[in-house]
Amino acid sequence: MASLVENLIDVLNHEDSEYQKLIELSSKKTQTIVSGDLDGLTQITENEQTVVDVINGLEKKREATMHEIAKILNTDVKGLKLTVLISLLEKSPKEQKALADVHDKLHGTLHTMKLLNERNEELLNSAREMVDFNLNLIQSMRTAPETANYDRGAYNTGSLIGGVSGGFDAKQ
């Protein structure tokens, strides 16, 4: 069981380092969004996908290790959370402390990651709203109001003020 716990600690430490890479990329993404660099945003997203692929592999290793630990403890793997495992390791204080430390470190890293993602989401929503506003402004410029010009028979001649011909239809 000790080797399985050590393996779990190694996997969790590796996961934490990969999430640290994602935090670094998310920080760069924030600056890229603010500057409006779409090519840079595309490159960062590709780099993030590479890191996420590594994290997914590590998650599979973590799940397999947790299944093995659950078999040894003769318990259901769904009920075996890290906090439960930490409390079960009372007889191995060294491993218990190491697992608790990596759990706390990973928890803090994921919290930071969540905050960065929320900030980036807000920035992207603001950028999208600005694009929508600009498109609406361009469209409204194309449809200028009619003047109230009447001819002798009281018919509206309906000339446009500032009418712009051409343009594009953004709602296709």
C-alpha positions in Angstrom: 0.0 0.0 0.0 2.9 2.4 0.8 4.2 2.2 -2.8 0.7 2.9 -4.1 0.4 6.0 -1.9 3.9 7.2 -3.0 2.8 6.6 -6.6 -0.4 8.7 -6.0 1.7 11.5 -4.4 4.0 11.5 -7.5 1.1 11.7 -9.9 -0.6 14.5 -7.9 2.7 16.4 -7.8 3.1 16.0 -11.6 -0.5 17.1 -12.0 0.2 20.2 -10.0 3.2 21.1 -12.1 1.1 20.7 -15.3 -1.6 22.9 -13.8 1.1 25.5 -13.0 1.9 25.5 -16.7 -1.7 26.1 -17.5 -1.7 29.0 -15.0 1.2 30.5 -16.8 -0.5 30.1 -20.2 -3.7 31.6 -18.8 -1.8 34.7 -17.6 -0.4 35.1 -21.1 -3.9 34.6 -22.5 -5.2 37.5 -20.4 -2.6 39.8 -21.9 -3.3 38.5 -25.4 -7.0 39.0 -25.0 -6.5 42.6 -23.8 -4.2 43.3 -26.7 -6.6 41.7 -29.3 -3.9 39.4 -30.7 -6.0 36.6 -32.3 -2.9 34.7 -33.7 -1.4 34.7 -30.2 -4.6 33.6 -28.7 -4.7 30.7 -31.1 -1.2 29.7 -30.3 -1.8 29.8 -26.5 -5.0 27.7 -27.0 -3.0 25.1 -28.9 -0.4 25.0 -26.1 -3.1 24.7 -23.5 -4.5 21.7 -25.3 -1.1 20.0 -25.2 -0.9 20.5 -21.4 -4.5 19.4 -21.0 -3.7 16.1 -22.8 -0.9 15.4 -20.4 -3.2 16.2 -17.4 -5.8 13.8 -18.8 -3.2 11.0 -18.9 -2.2 11.8 -15.4 -5.9 11.7 -14.3 -6.2 8.2 -15.7 -3.1 7.2 -13.7 -4.5 8.8 -10.6 -7.9 7.0 -11.0 -6.1 3.6 -11.6 -4.0 4.1 -8.5 -7.1 5.1 -6.5 -8.9 1.9 -7.7 -5.9 -0.2 -6.5 -5.9 1.5 -3.1 -9.7 1.0 -2.8 -9.2 -2.8 -3.6 -6.6 -3.1 -0.8 -8.8 -1.2 1.6 -11.8 -3.2 0.5 -13.9 0.0 0.0 -15.8 1.6 -2.8 -13.6 3.8 -5.0 -16.4 6.4 -5.3 -16.4 7.0 -1.6 -12.6 7.1 -1.4 -11.6 10.8 -1.7 -8.2 12.1 -1.0 -9.4 13.6 2.3 -10.7 10.2 3.4 -7.5 8.5 2.3 -5.5 11.0 4.3 -7.5 10.3 7.4 -7.0 6.5 6.8 -3.2 6.9 6.8 -2.9 7.6 10.6 -0.5 4.7 11.0 1.9 6.2 8.4 2.3 9.8 9.4 5.1 10.5 6.8 2.9 9.4 3.9 -0.2 11.1 5.5 1.6 14.4 5.7 3.0 14.2 2.2 -0.4 13.4 0.8 -2.0 16.2 2.8 0.6 18.6 1.5 0.2 17.7 -2.1 -3.6 17.8 -1.7 -3.5 21.3 -0.3 -1.0 22.5 -2.9 -3.1 21.1 -5.7 -6.3 22.6 -4.2 -4.6 26.1 -4.2 -3.4 25.7 -7.7 -6.8 24.7 -9.0 -8.4 27.7 -7.2 -5.9 30.0 -8.9 -6.7 28.4 -12.2 -10.4 28.9 -11.7 -10.0 32.6 -10.9 -7.8 33.1 -14.0 -10.3 31.3 -16.2 -13.2 33.4 -14.8 -11.3 36.6 -15.5 -10.5 35.5 -19.1 -14.1 34.6 -19.6 -15.2 38.1 -18.6 -12.6 39.6 -20.9 -13.8 37.5 -23.8 -17.4 38.4 -23.1 -16.6 42.1 -23.0 -14.7 41.8 -26.3 -17.6 39.9 -27.9 -20.0 42.6 -26.6 -17.8 45.3 -28.1 -17.8 43.5 -31.5 -21.6 43.2 -31.3 -21.9 46.9 -30.5 -19.7 47.9 -33.4 -21.7 45.7 -35.8 -24.9 47.2 -34.6 -23.5 50.7 -35.1 -22.4 49.9 -38.6 -25.8 48.5 -39.4 -27.7 51.4 -38.0 -25.6 53.8 -40.1 -26.9 52.0 -43.2 -30.5 52.7 -42.3 -30.7 56.5 -42.0 -34.1 58.2 -41.2 -36.3 59.6 -43.9 -37.0 63.3 -44.2 -40.5 64.7 -44.1 -40.5 66.1 -47.6 -43.9 66.4 -49.2 -44.7 67.3 -52.8 -47.6 69.4 -54.0 -50.1 66.5 -53.7 -49.1 65.8 -50.0 -47.2 62.7 -51.0 -44.0 61.9 -49.1 -41.0 62.0 -51.3 -39.0 60.2 -48.6 -35.4 61.0 -49.4 -32.9 59.6 -47.0 -30.5 61.6 -44.9 -26.9 60.3 -45.1 -27.9 57.1 -46.8 -25.0 54.8 -47.3 -25.2 52.3 -50.1 -23.2 49.0 -50.0 -21.9 47.3 -46.9 -22.4 43.9 -45.6 -25.1 41.9 -43.8 -23.6 40.7 -40.6 -26.6 38.4 -39.7 -26.1 35.8 -42.4 
